[in-house]
Amino acid sequence: MNKEKIIICLKSNVKKFNRWRLLYGITELNLENASLNNANLDKANLNYASLENANLDNANLNNASLYNANLENANLNNASLYNANLNNANLYNASLYNANLNYANLNYANLNNANLNNANLYNANLYNANLDNASLYNANLNNANLNYANLNYANLYNANLNYANLNYASLYKANLDKASLYNANLYNANLDKANLDNAMLERITGKLILSVNGIGSRTSTTIYNYTDDQIQCGCFFGSFRQWLKKIKKTYTRYNRHYQEYKRAACYLFWQARYMASMEVV
């Protein structure tokens, strides 16, 4: 069956398509550049399929199996992938704007440079997924599993990470401005140089993080990650001791901002140690 006939069969009768693959033992499929927008592909067997540059805009891929599929540069905007299996799939540079990925399995998936803005990933499994430089602006990752995930340089502005599991995840230089991490688990997560401005950090586990609002020349938020000894203060990232040295170098002793930072440093230092001693983390 040639490519055009395969696409027609897939779009018209998924059950027939699945039977054809099973009957003839078709393991690999070339569906590159296929036009499958608005197609109903519920429960389709697309394992090992090459869908590079395919148009799946607004497609229904609920319960579909895309194990080890290649979706590089694919258009999946507004697509529904509820409970879909994307284990080990390649979604490099794919666009999944406003896509429904609730309960989807994205274990070991490559989402490097992918657009997931406004996407729904409630209870999605992203174990060991690569989201390096991915854009997750306003994405819903509530209760998602991101254990060992690579989120380096990812944009998580205003993302919902409530109850998310981020054990051993790497968020180096990730943007978490205005992100909500209520009750998130950050045990052994790498937050080095991550932007946590205005982030909701209540009741997180695995890290002891405190903040002081409205201080300094920018009246911004100073964030102290006691667990990893990291301070974020404006464009400054460094250890607590390095921060104190920076304050002394920048301001004179009787400067108003110096006094503000001095009080903030005392609060952060003693409050963190008190909370650590009470085993709040």
N, C-alpha and C positions, 0 to 999 in steps of 0.2 A: 504494500500500500504506500503510495507516494505521500509527500508531506501535506499537500492540499487535501487529500482524501482523509488523512489522519485527523486534520483539524476539523473537517466537516463532521466526521464521526464523533469526535470528542464533544463538539458543541451541540450536536443533535441528540446523542444518546450515550450518556456516561457509562451506564451498565454494559452496553454493547462494546464500548471502547475497552472497559476493564476486562471483559471476557476475551476480547481479541488479544490483548497483551498476555493474558494468562495462557490461552490456548496455544499461541505461537511462541511463547517464551521470549517476548520482546523485552529486553532489559534496558536498552538505551533508546531515547527518542530525540530527534532533532526538531524542536519547535521554535528555533530562533526566529525572532522578528514576527512571531505569530500574532495575529489580531484576535484577541480573546476578550475584549472589553465587553462587559455586561453579560458574559457567558455564565451559565449555571453549571459549575463543575463540582457540585457537592459530591463528596466521597470519591472523587476521581483519583485513580492511581497514576501519579506522575513521578514516581520514584525514578531517580537517575535521568530525568528529562532535562534537556537543554532548552531553557526558556530565556536565553540571553536576549535582551532588548525587546522582549515580548510586551505587548500591551494587554494588561489584565485589569485595567481601570474598571472599578465597580463590579468586578467579577465575584461570583459566589464560590469560594473555595472552602466552605465549611466542611470539616471532617476529611478534607483531602489529604493524601499522603504525598509529600514532596521530599522524601528522604534523599539526601545527597543530590538534590536537583540544583541546576545552575540557573539562577535568576539575576545574574549580573546585569545592571542597568535596566532591569525590568520596571515597568510602570504598574504599581499595585495601589495607586491612590484610590481611596474609598472602597477597597476590596474587603471582603469579609473572609477571614481565615480562622474563624472560631474553631478551636479544638483541632486545628490542622497540625500535621506532623512535618516539621521543617528541620528535623534533626540533621545536622551536618550540611545543611543547604548553604549555597553561596549566594548571598544577597548584596554583594559588594556594589555600592553606589546605586542601589535600588531605591525607588521612591515609594514609600508606604504612608504617605500623608493621609491622616484620618482613617487609616485601616483598622479593622477589628481583628485583633490577635489575642483576644481573651482565651485563656486556657490553651493557647498554642504551645507546641513543643519546639523550642529553638535551641536545644542542647547543641553546643559546639558549632552553631551557625555563624557564618561570617557576615556581619552587618557593618563592616568597615565603611565609613563614609555614607551610610544609608540615611535617608530622610524619613524619620518616624515622628515628625511633628504632628501633634494632636492625635497620635495613634493610641488605641486602647490595648493595653497588655496586661489586663487584670488577671492575676493568677497564672501568668505565662511562665514557662520554664526556660530560662536563659542561662542555664548552667554552662560555665566555660565559654560563653558566646563572646565573639569579638565585635565590640561596638566602638572601636577606636575611631574617634572623630565623627561619630554618628550624631545626628541632630534629633533630640528628643524634647524639643520645646513643647511645653504643655501636655506632654504624654502622660498617660495613666499607667503607672507600674505598681499599683496597689497590690500588695501580697505577692509580687513577682519573685521568682527565685533567680537571683543574680550571683550565686556562689561562684567565685573564681572568674567572674566576667571581666573582660577588659573594657573599661569605660574611659580610658585615657583620652583627654582632650574632648570628651563628649559634651554636647550642649544639653543640659538638663534644666534649663531655665523654666521655672514654674511647674516642673514635673511633680507628679504625685508618686512618692516612694513610700507612702505609709505602709507599715508592716512588711516592707520588702526585706528580703534576705540578701545582704551584701557581704557575707562572710568571705574574706580573702579576695574581694573584688579590688581592682585597681582603678582609682579615679584620679590619677595624676593630671593636674591642670584641668580637671573637669569643671564646667560651669554649673554650679548648683544654686545660683542666685534665685531666691524666692521659691526654691524647691521645698516640698514638705516631706520630712523624714520621720514623722511621728511613729514611734514604736518600731523603727527600722533596726535591723541587726547589722552592725558594722564591725563585728569581731574580726580583727586582723586585716581590715580593709586599708588600702593605701590611699590617704587623702592628701598626699604631698602636693602643696601648691594648688589645691582645689579651691575654687571660689565658693565660699559658704555665706556670702552676704545675704542677709534677710531670709536665710533658710530657717524652716521650722525644724528644730532639733530636740523637741520635747520627748522624753522617755525613750531615747535611743538606747540600745544595748551594745556592748562591745567597745564603746568609746566613752570617755568622760569629756564632754565639750561644754564650755561655758562661754558666754558672750556679755559684752557691755555695749550698750547703744548710745549714740549721740555724743561722742567725745572726739576731741582733736579738731584740727582746722577744717576738716571736712564734715564734722558732726556725723561720722559714720560708725559702723559697728566693728568692734574689735572681738575676734573670736580666738579662744584658747582651747586647743586640743591637748588636754593634759596627758592623755594616754600616750601620744606620740611626741609630746613636747614641741608643738607647732603653734605659732601665733600668726594670724592673718589680720593685718591692720592696714587698710587702704591697699596700696601696691606692695606693702612689705610682707614677706613670708620668711619666717625663720624661727629659731628657738626662742624660748622665753628670755634667756640671758642675752641673746643677740638683740632682741626687741628693746630691752632695758638700755643697752649700749647705744642703740639707734636714737632713743628718746633723749638721752643725755647729750648726744652729739648734735641733735637737731635743735633743741630748745635750751634756753638759759634756765637756771634754777627757779627764778621767780616768774617765768612766763606762765600765763594762764593754762595753756595747753600742757605744759610740763606738769603742772599741779594736777590736772585732770588725769593724765596718764599715770601719774604716781599713785593716785587713789585707785584707779582701775587695776593697776598692777598688784597692789596690796590685796584688793578684793579677790582677784582671780587666783593669786597665789594661795591665800589661806582658804578660800572657799573650795577650791579644787582638792586641796589636801584633806579638808574636813569631809567632803563627800566621798573621797577615796577611802578614807578610814571607816566610813559608815557603809562601805560596799554598795554604793548606789549604782555603780556601773553594772 
